């Protein structure tokens, strides 16, 4: 596996070594020893999967406090723009984001540390999205920031009239609310 650092410390793009032949392909999507060699020691305890259609934006979400989650995300079918926003206390890149296209063609994964907001937009007709978490989901600790927060200014690569999102995501807080509430 190739671990590629991004512009935000702790966030990595992970490219597997893909072995192709006349039968198809094979690759390791996770190998604990490889992750540890690259400084990622999280123990994953939960796997999640979703299916969405073109224009769907899911996010930006995180879990707060002791329930925060690191995630290892990938696309099983289709293509998404995956986004991680740094909300780590005292981080020099607080409020900055990384956006990476993940697809069933490039087989890339994104490792997102704890204390990051996470979201994605679907760029293909449909997408099946899978991710590992290092902490169990806790509804009471869930927090969200609006996907269109002007402070973060994410280009989701979806025309405004094609965006599909949940009521909860449309009504979420802005980054300034997170700072004002000191909810990290």
trRosetta pair geometry for C-beta under 8 A, 3 or more apart (Angstrom, degrees):
i j d omega theta_ij theta_ji phi_ij phi_ji
1 14 5.7 -5 -179 -171 119 98
1 15 6.8 154 -163 78 65 47
1 16 5.5 -36 -107 -110 83 53
1 17 6.6 -110 -70 -10 39 82
1 28 6.9 -89 -54 83 107 107
1 31 6.8 -173 -13 34 129 114
1 34 5.0 89 32 166 123 147
1 38 7.9 -84 96 -23 113 146
2 14 7.2 153 78 -158 52 48
2 15 4.3 -11 57 60 106 101
2 16 8.0 -145 21 -67 76 10
2 17 7.7 108 -19 -57 88 76
3 12 5.0 -20 -166 -169 89 138
3 13 7.8 145 -161 76 42 48
3 14 5.7 -13 -104 -105 64 79
3 38 4.3 115 -14 -147 167 152
3 40 7.9 -167 -126 -10 142 121
4 12 6.3 135 65 -164 47 75
4 13 4.2 -21 64 64 110 97
4 14 7.4 -166 20 -77 79 30
4 15 6.7 46 -14 -6 116 104
5 9 7.7 -8 -161 -117 114 45
5 11 7.8 94 -160 78 56 58
5 12 6.1 -45 -97 -105 42 78
6 11 4.5 -39 41 96 127 102
6 12 6.7 -159 -10 -97 90 25
6 13 6.3 102 -62 -20 99 91
6 98 4.6 33 158 -126 152 146
6 100 7.5 -97 -100 -56 134 124
7 93 7.6 154 129 -126 82 145
7 96 7.5 -100 112 148 110 134
7 98 6.2 169 46 -94 88 99
8 11 4.6 37 80 19 100 124
8 84 7.1 -146 64 100 147 111
8 86 5.4 -159 -153 -53 138 126
8 93 4.9 -171 -122 122 91 161
8 96 6.0 177 -85 98 116 113
8 97 7.7 -46 -37 -156 145 15
8 98 5.2 -118 15 -39 118 116
9 91 7.9 -159 52 -152 109 108
9 93 7.0 161 18 11 85 134
10 113 4.2 -24 155 -21 126 142
11 84 5.4 172 -120 83 137 150
11 86 8.0 -105 -31 -71 127 96
11 98 5.2 173 121 18 156 156
11 110 7.0 -4 -174 -175 93 95
11 111 6.6 176 -152 85 45 69
11 112 6.1 11 -119 -110 93 55
11 113 6.7 -103 -70 0 64 91
11 116 7.3 107 -81 -97 112 161
12 38 7.2 84 -122 147 169 132
12 40 7.2 -99 22 -56 143 133
12 110 7.3 164 86 -155 48 50
12 111 4.4 12 53 43 93 113
13 100 5.8 -180 -95 -135 114 157
13 108 5.6 -21 -170 -168 99 121
13 109 7.4 144 -164 76 50 47
13 110 6.0 -27 -104 -101 59 70
14 72 7.7 -8 21 -151 144 102
14 108 6.8 138 70 -164 50 65
14 109 4.3 -21 61 64 105 99
14 110 7.3 -174 15 -83 84 20
14 111 6.1 70 -26 -24 118 101
15 106 7.8 -68 -120 164 96 88
15 107 7.3 88 -148 92 63 88
15 108 5.6 -32 -91 -106 71 79
16 27 4.0 95 136 170 137 133
16 28 6.0 -174 -143 66 119 59
16 29 6.3 -57 -69 -96 146 45
16 107 5.6 -72 38 134 108 123
16 109 7.6 63 -32 -4 95 109
17 27 6.2 173 80 -131 47 100
17 28 7.6 25 48 30 83 90
18 25 5.3 -9 -177 -168 101 128
18 26 7.5 149 -159 73 57 38
18 27 4.6 -47 -102 -64 61 127
18 107 6.1 119 -71 42 127 161
19 25 6.4 145 78 -158 48 68
19 26 4.8 -20 63 61 103 89
19 27 6.6 159 14 -74 74 67
20 24 7.2 -95 -139 141 71 30
20 25 4.5 -29 -95 -96 74 90
21 24 7.5 4 62 46 62 33
21 25 7.8 144 19 -91 56 45
27 107 6.4 74 52 173 158 151
28 31 4.9 20 158 -43 142 110
28 34 7.6 123 111 5 139 149
29 74 6.6 -106 -156 16 119 168
29 109 6.9 116 -164 -55 83 140
30 35 7.3 -5 -160 -37 76 127
30 44 7.7 -53 -156 16 154 150
30 72 6.9 90 -97 126 115 158
30 132 7.1 60 -86 -19 151 155
31 34 4.1 61 84 10 108 114
31 35 6.8 168 83 -13 56 84
32 35 5.7 -58 -148 37 33 111
32 36 6.2 32 156 -19 68 107
33 36 5.7 -54 -145 37 31 111
33 37 6.4 36 154 -22 64 104
34 37 5.7 -52 -149 33 31 114
34 38 6.6 12 156 -3 63 110
35 38 6.0 -72 -153 48 31 100
35 40 4.2 -74 -180 78 93 106
35 41 7.4 161 126 -78 98 29
35 42 7.7 -77 154 45 138 77
36 39 7.7 81 -172 -47 30 10
36 40 7.0 -96 -75 69 30 57
36 41 5.7 62 -114 -98 77 73
40 111 5.9 -64 -113 -166 150 158
42 70 4.7 -109 -103 69 160 144
42 134 4.0 -81 -178 -88 114 151
43 134 5.9 106 69 -144 47 96
44 47 7.5 56 156 -66 121 75
44 72 6.7 -59 -86 19 137 119
44 132 4.0 -12 -149 169 143 121
44 133 6.5 116 -148 71 82 27
44 134 5.3 -74 -97 -86 48 65
45 133 6.7 -53 57 94 74 75
45 134 6.2 79 7 -157 90 32
45 135 6.6 50 42 -95 125 16
45 136 6.1 -66 108 -56 126 75
46 132 7.1 143 81 -159 49 54
46 133 4.5 -15 65 55 102 104
46 135 7.6 -37 13 89 119 24
46 136 5.7 121 -43 -107 137 57
46 137 6.8 -158 149 -18 172 85
47 130 6.8 -2 -175 -173 98 98
47 131 7.3 172 -151 91 57 36
47 132 5.5 -28 -98 -98 72 67
47 133 7.7 -173 -80 15 25 76
48 130 7.0 168 88 -151 50 53
48 131 5.5 -11 58 61 93 81
48 133 6.8 40 -6 -16 111 112
49 76 7.5 1 -138 0 113 138
49 128 6.6 2 -173 -178 103 91
49 129 6.8 160 -153 84 54 51
49 130 4.6 -12 -101 -101 86 81
49 131 7.9 165 -80 18 47 58
50 58 7.0 70 102 -60 164 169
50 128 7.4 178 89 -150 41 50
50 129 5.0 -10 58 57 87 101
51 126 6.4 4 -175 -180 93 111
51 127 7.2 175 -148 87 52 44
51 128 5.1 -19 -98 -100 82 74
51 129 7.6 174 -84 17 32 75
52 56 3.9 -115 177 65 124 155
52 58 6.7 -131 -71 -31 157 119
52 122 4.8 -154 105 -50 110 144
52 126 6.9 165 88 -155 38 66
52 127 5.7 -13 60 57 84 89
52 129 7.0 4 12 0 107 118
53 56 5.8 104 60 -22 55 115
53 122 6.3 145 113 100 20 156
53 125 6.8 -36 -152 165 77 52
53 126 5.3 -37 -105 -99 60 73
53 164 7.3 19 74 47 94 152
54 122 5.5 -133 -110 112 29 105
54 123 7.2 18 -130 -176 81 12
54 124 6.6 -122 -84 100 90 26
54 125 5.4 -42 -37 -124 113 29
54 126 7.3 -70 -31 -63 70 38
54 158 8.0 161 170 -121 73 111
54 162 7.2 -43 135 169 95 120
55 121 7.6 -34 -158 -169 19 95
55 122 6.5 -28 30 67 28 96
55 158 5.3 128 -127 -155 58 131
55 162 4.2 -122 -112 150 125 86
55 163 5.7 -158 -178 -108 91 22
55 164 4.7 79 115 4 102 96
56 121 7.0 169 89 -149 48 54
56 122 4.6 36 49 11 89 121
56 164 4.8 -41 -91 77 60 104
56 165 7.0 130 -157 -82 56 54
57 119 6.5 26 177 169 84 120
57 120 7.4 -164 -145 98 55 35
57 121 4.6 -19 -98 -97 80 86
57 122 7.9 -135 -68 8 41 73
57 147 4.9 89 142 -156 137 166
57 156 5.7 -26 -100 -153 125 153
57 158 6.7 -140 -55 33 106 151
57 163 5.8 -13 -3 -155 118 98
57 164 7.2 156 14 70 68 50
57 165 4.8 -27 63 -83 92 110
57 169 7.0 -178 103 146 93 154
58 61 7.7 -39 154 -2 79 119
58 119 5.8 -173 97 -150 54 76
58 120 5.8 4 53 52 93 74
58 165 7.5 176 -81 -129 36 81
58 166 7.8 48 -118 -5 66 108
58 169 7.3 -134 -143 -75 36 152
59 83 6.8 175 101 65 156 107
59 117 6.8 118 -175 162 108 93
59 118 5.8 -112 -120 112 132 48
59 119 1.8 -155 80 -101 153 100
59 120 6.4 96 -4 7 132 46
59 144 7.4 -173 -170 -140 43 99
59 147 5.9 101 91 -92 71 100
59 169 6.8 64 74 -127 18 126
60 83 7.1 -69 -101 99 103 118
60 85 5.9 12 -158 15 144 133
60 117 4.0 35 166 163 111 124
60 118 6.7 148 -153 64 69 21
60 119 4.2 -81 -91 -28 59 126
60 144 6.1 138 81 -158 59 72
60 145 4.5 -23 75 61 120 89
60 146 7.4 15 26 80 102 16
60 147 5.8 150 -20 -90 84 60
60 149 7.7 -57 21 4 136 122
60 152 7.7 23 -30 63 163 177
60 169 7.9 115 15 -142 47 99
60 172 7.4 180 52 118 76 164
61 117 6.5 134 59 -155 18 76
61 118 6.0 -40 64 61 72 76
61 119 6.6 116 9 -73 73 83
61 142 6.6 -28 -160 -162 105 94
61 143 7.2 142 -156 80 56 47
61 144 5.0 -28 -98 -97 66 89
62 68 6.7 -1 170 -133 101 84
62 69 7.4 -166 -158 41 66 85
62 87 6.7 -143 13 41 167 139
62 115 7.2 53 -172 -147 146 22
62 116 6.4 -179 -101 92 128 34
62 117 4.8 -92 -32 -97 113 52
62 118 6.5 114 -78 8 76 80
62 142 7.8 151 85 -152 36 51
62 143 5.5 -22 68 65 81 94
62 144 7.6 158 21 -86 63 44
63 67 4.4 -98 161 119 122 92
63 68 5.0 177 88 -107 86 34
63 69 5.1 68 29 -6 124 95
63 135 6.8 -139 78 92 151 126
63 137 7.2 -153 -79 -134 138 51
63 138 6.2 94 -148 47 126 90
63 141 4.6 46 -165 117 85 111
63 142 6.0 -40 -101 -92 67 49
63 143 7.2 137 -118 16 18 84
64 67 6.6 33 67 59 46 95
64 68 6.3 -7 -154 -70 11 85
64 141 4.8 -146 48 -171 75 85
64 142 7.7 -119 1 -37 89 2
64 143 5.1 69 -43 -16 109 128
64 183 6.0 -65 -122 154 146 93
64 184 7.0 -148 -139 -142 96 27
65 68 6.4 173 66 -29 24 91
65 141 6.0 -114 46 -137 98 118
66 141 7.7 -109 62 -110 65 151
67 135 5.9 165 -164 143 48 135
67 136 7.7 -66 -145 76 92 65
67 137 8.0 55 -180 -165 116 23
67 138 4.1 -82 -141 34 151 133
67 140 7.9 121 2 75 164 79
67 141 3.7 117 61 67 141 171
68 114 4.1 86 127 -163 120 104
68 115 5.5 2 -159 -57 152 59
68 135 6.6 85 86 35 37 155
68 141 7.7 -120 -57 156 48 131
69 114 6.4 167 82 -109 12 78
69 133 4.4 -23 -165 -158 131 107
69 134 6.0 155 -155 49 68 69
69 135 4.5 -134 -95 48 78 99
69 137 7.8 -13 -54 -85 146 56
70 111 7.3 6 174 -177 105 83
70 112 6.4 176 -160 93 61 59
70 113 5.1 -33 -114 -145 103 35
70 114 4.9 -59 -56 -46 79 70
70 133 7.2 145 74 -154 47 53
70 134 4.5 17 50 16 95 126
70 135 7.6 96 20 -1 65 94
71 111 7.5 174 91 -152 50 43
71 112 4.6 2 56 55 91 107
71 118 6.0 15 34 -81 150 166
71 131 5.0 6 -171 175 108 129
71 132 6.7 152 -155 77 56 52
71 133 5.6 -21 -98 -96 77 68
71 134 7.8 -131 -68 0 37 82
72 109 5.9 13 180 169 85 127
72 110 7.6 175 -151 84 45 43
72 111 5.3 -12 -104 -104 77 73
72 112 7.7 -169 -75 22 32 72
72 131 6.2 164 79 -156 46 74
72 132 4.4 2 50 49 101 104
73 82 5.9 166 103 -143 138 147
73 102 6.9 -139 119 -25 95 175
73 109 6.4 159 78 -162 43 76
73 110 5.2 -14 57 57 97 89
73 112 6.8 22 -2 -2 111 114
73 118 7.4 159 -41 -166 148 135
73 120 7.6 -171 165 -50 149 137
73 129 7.0 -6 -167 -177 101 97
73 130 7.4 161 -151 90 56 45
73 131 4.0 -20 -101 -99 72 114
74 102 6.0 -147 -141 -179 46 134
74 107 7.4 9 -159 -167 122 50
74 108 7.3 -171 -123 101 88 42
74 109 4.3 -43 -74 -103 105 86
74 110 7.7 165 -72 16 58 65
74 129 7.7 168 91 -155 36 58
74 130 5.8 -18 67 66 81 88
74 131 7.1 151 19 -85 59 64
75 78 5.9 -110 -177 73 124 72
75 79 6.6 81 154 -108 171 28
75 80 5.5 173 -81 14 129 103
75 102 4.6 148 -8 125 110 97
75 103 5.4 -35 74 -121 143 21
75 104 5.7 -102 116 -49 98 65
75 127 5.8 -55 -143 -166 114 107
75 128 7.0 116 -167 76 65 56
75 129 5.7 -35 -106 -103 67 65
75 130 7.6 147 -110 21 18 76
76 104 6.3 21 147 -92 25 105
76 128 4.3 -48 64 97 105 109
76 129 7.3 -157 12 -81 84 14
76 130 5.4 60 -33 -8 111 117
77 104 5.1 13 -114 -52 32 143
77 126 7.0 6 115 104 111 92
77 127 6.4 179 93 -146 66 42
77 128 4.2 48 37 24 97 105
78 103 6.8 -110 119 -138 37 76
78 104 6.3 75 24 -8 29 109
78 122 6.7 -10 150 -154 141 95
78 123 7.7 151 164 63 94 66
78 124 3.7 -164 -157 63 88 138
78 125 7.2 -128 -117 56 112 59
78 126 5.5 -124 -74 99 141 50
78 127 3.2 -131 89 -99 143 68
78 128 6.5 129 15 13 110 58
79 101 6.3 -1 -172 -171 103 100
79 102 7.2 167 -150 87 56 45
79 103 3.9 -10 -103 -101 83 108
79 104 7.5 -98 -64 13 65 73
79 105 7.4 -11 -80 18 106 104
79 122 7.7 111 84 -164 54 56
79 123 4.6 -57 105 71 100 105
79 124 4.3 110 31 -34 83 111
79 127 6.4 -111 45 -96 27 120
80 101 7.3 166 86 -148 40 56
80 102 5.5 -10 61 60 88 90
80 103 7.4 170 20 -78 56 62
80 120 4.3 21 168 174 131 124
80 121 6.3 156 -160 76 78 40
80 122 5.5 -42 -102 -102 86 48
80 123 6.1 161 -111 8 25 90
80 124 7.7 -72 -54 11 54 94
80 127 5.2 111 -53 -176 99 167
80 129 6.2 29 -24 -90 155 118
81 99 5.7 4 177 -174 102 105
81 100 7.5 154 -158 75 57 28
81 101 5.8 -36 -100 -92 63 66
81 120 6.3 164 79 -156 49 70
81 121 4.8 2 48 51 101 95
81 123 5.9 88 -24 -40 87 121
81 156 6.1 164 72 -160 139 53
81 157 5.1 134 -37 25 150 125
82 99 7.1 160 80 -153 43 53
82 100 5.3 -25 62 65 95 81
82 101 7.6 142 14 -113 80 15
82 102 5.0 27 -11 0 126 119
82 110 5.2 -172 110 13 143 150
82 118 7.8 -15 -173 -164 88 89
82 119 7.9 170 -154 95 50 40
82 120 4.6 -23 -103 -100 61 107
83 97 5.5 2 -169 -179 98 127
83 98 7.1 164 -148 82 51 50
83 99 4.9 -12 -98 -100 84 80
83 117 8.0 -13 119 108 94 90
83 118 7.0 153 87 -154 62 44
83 119 5.1 -12 61 66 107 80
83 120 6.4 173 14 -85 78 49
83 121 7.9 42 -11 -5 115 86
83 154 5.7 18 -129 -138 156 143
83 156 7.8 -65 -33 -104 140 77
84 97 6.4 162 83 -153 44 74
84 98 5.1 -1 54 52 95 97
84 110 6.7 -164 -28 154 124 131
84 112 4.4 -164 -109 -119 134 113
84 116 4.7 3 -171 167 97 138
84 117 7.2 151 -159 77 45 55
84 118 5.7 -10 -104 -101 69 74
85 95 7.0 -13 -176 -151 101 26
85 96 7.3 175 -147 91 64 30
85 97 4.4 -33 -95 -93 73 98
85 116 6.1 149 67 -168 44 77
85 117 4.0 -7 54 54 108 106
85 118 7.7 -152 21 -64 76 33
85 119 8.0 16 -7 14 108 99
85 145 7.1 -75 74 54 157 144
85 152 5.8 -31 -120 -133 137 133
85 154 8.0 -84 -72 -62 115 125
85 175 8.0 -117 164 -96 142 118
86 91 5.3 -119 163 107 123 153
86 93 4.7 66 46 107 165 93
86 94 5.6 -118 114 -109 102 31
86 95 6.7 -41 73 17 85 24
86 96 5.4 12 29 57 117 75
86 97 7.2 -157 3 -83 74 44
86 115 7.6 28 -161 119 57 91
86 116 5.9 -36 -99 -111 40 88
87 91 7.9 122 135 26 8 133
87 94 6.6 65 -125 -146 33 81
87 95 7.6 72 -91 -64 63 47
87 115 5.5 -136 81 168 76 77
87 116 6.3 150 23 -114 82 31
87 117 5.8 76 -16 -23 124 89
87 178 6.4 -70 -142 163 128 153
87 184 5.8 -162 150 -107 99 115
88 91 3.9 82 75 -41 102 129
88 94 6.7 -123 60 -91 63 83
88 113 7.6 7 -67 99 126 122
88 115 4.3 90 -89 116 68 137
88 116 7.4 -15 -40 -64 87 69
88 184 7.6 121 -150 -167 19 139
89 94 8.0 25 -132 -95 16 128
89 115 7.3 -86 -5 -156 69 148
89 184 5.1 161 -63 113 92 142
90 94 7.6 166 91 -49 4 129
91 94 4.6 135 68 -56 90 79
93 96 4.2 -72 -178 38 87 129
95 151 6.2 -73 -160 146 122 109
95 152 6.4 -138 -174 -93 75 74
95 175 5.7 80 -120 -172 99 151
97 152 5.8 60 -25 -170 129 102
97 154 6.0 -29 75 -88 163 103
98 110 7.7 172 109 -152 121 130
99 154 6.5 138 -72 -149 132 97
99 155 7.4 -141 39 61 177 75
100 108 6.7 -111 154 122 123 141
100 110 5.4 153 58 -81 139 128
101 106 7.1 86 110 25 93 148
101 108 7.7 85 96 49 58 135
101 123 7.2 -34 -131 22 103 155
102 106 7.0 -126 -146 71 39 111
102 108 5.2 -122 -118 78 76 93
102 109 7.0 60 -130 -105 127 28
102 110 6.4 -100 -65 -15 131 104
102 120 7.8 -53 38 -130 116 135
103 106 5.0 77 52 21 93 89
103 107 7.7 -45 85 -35 59 34
103 108 7.5 44 31 29 60 90
103 124 7.5 109 -126 -37 104 133
104 107 7.1 28 -165 -74 32 65
112 116 4.9 -125 178 75 101 143
112 118 5.5 89 140 -89 170 119
113 116 5.9 101 68 -14 65 119
114 134 7.6 -81 -63 62 101 121
114 135 7.8 58 -102 -3 113 131
115 184 6.6 49 -143 -161 107 105
117 144 7.7 101 -138 -139 113 45
117 145 5.5 -38 -118 25 158 118
119 147 6.0 -170 170 -110 166 98
120 129 6.5 163 67 -120 155 153
121 156 4.1 109 -40 -177 155 102
121 157 6.2 166 87 55 139 86
121 158 5.2 -135 -177 -22 139 125
121 163 8.0 -60 -131 -122 118 86
122 126 7.2 -27 -174 -151 139 26
122 127 4.6 -158 -131 12 102 124
123 127 7.7 60 37 -53 58 135
123 157 5.9 -6 -99 108 115 128
123 158 7.5 -131 -95 -70 67 88
124 127 5.5 114 52 -65 105 92
133 136 7.4 124 105 -91 125 21
133 137 7.3 68 86 -54 168 75
135 138 8.0 -45 141 -7 106 104
137 142 7.9 17 -167 -70 87 105
138 141 4.3 43 91 20 111 113
138 142 7.3 -167 92 -37 58 75
139 142 5.7 -34 -158 -7 39 119
143 173 7.7 -34 -174 31 88 125
143 178 7.4 94 165 -106 134 104
143 183 6.2 153 -116 129 150 137
144 168 6.8 92 32 148 164 94
144 169 6.4 -112 174 -112 146 60
144 172 3.9 -90 114 -126 106 133
144 173 6.9 138 90 28 62 80
145 149 5.5 -30 161 -33 104 146
145 152 7.1 98 133 -23 137 145
145 172 5.6 134 -174 137 7 127
145 173 5.8 -55 -111 81 57 78
145 174 6.5 59 -154 -148 88 21
145 175 5.7 37 -143 -69 138 65
145 177 7.9 174 -114 53 82 106
145 178 6.5 -36 -84 -36 113 128
146 149 4.6 131 71 -55 92 82
146 169 7.2 112 -130 169 51 64
146 170 7.4 36 -129 -154 95 26
146 172 4.7 178 -65 74 57 97
146 173 6.9 -137 -21 87 84 27
146 174 5.8 -21 19 -88 114 62
147 154 7.0 -81 179 59 67 131
147 156 6.8 29 166 -66 114 141
147 165 6.3 -139 14 -113 146 156
147 169 5.9 25 -19 170 110 113
147 172 7.8 90 -17 42 64 133
148 154 7.8 -113 -107 51 37 91
149 152 4.6 59 83 17 107 105
149 153 7.7 -81 98 -36 65 43
149 154 7.9 52 51 6 78 97
149 174 4.9 142 -128 -139 108 76
149 175 5.4 110 167 -15 150 93
150 153 6.0 29 -168 -72 44 81
150 174 7.9 -11 32 -142 73 124
151 174 6.5 107 8 175 121 103
151 175 4.4 -112 77 43 143 131
151 176 6.5 159 -44 -37 151 85
152 175 5.9 138 -43 -40 97 136
156 163 7.3 68 86 -105 147 112
158 162 5.4 -130 178 86 92 105
158 163 5.3 113 118 -83 127 77
159 162 4.6 72 65 11 88 110
159 163 7.6 -137 93 -31 45 79
160 163 6.0 -35 -155 -4 36 117
165 169 4.5 -99 168 82 115 131
165 170 5.8 137 98 -53 115 86
166 169 4.7 95 57 7 83 100
166 170 7.0 -147 96 -4 45 86
167 170 5.7 -57 -148 38 33 111
167 171 6.1 13 159 -6 67 115
168 171 6.2 -70 -144 46 24 99
168 172 6.7 52 152 -58 62 89
169 172 5.7 -20 -150 -17 36 119
173 177 3.6 -111 -171 70 119 148
173 178 6.4 133 116 -45 134 75
173 181 7.9 -53 -147 2 162 135
174 177 5.2 112 56 -3 64 99
174 178 7.8 -121 106 -2 44 85
175 178 5.5 -48 -159 29 44 115
175 179 6.7 41 147 -15 69 102
176 179 5.6 -54 -152 38 38 112
176 180 6.0 36 151 -21 70 108
177 180 5.6 -54 -140 39 32 110
177 181 5.9 18 163 -8 67 112
178 181 6.3 -62 -140 45 23 100
178 183 5.7 -93 -146 41 65 106
178 184 6.9 65 174 -51 102 87
179 182 7.1 15 -179 -71 33 56
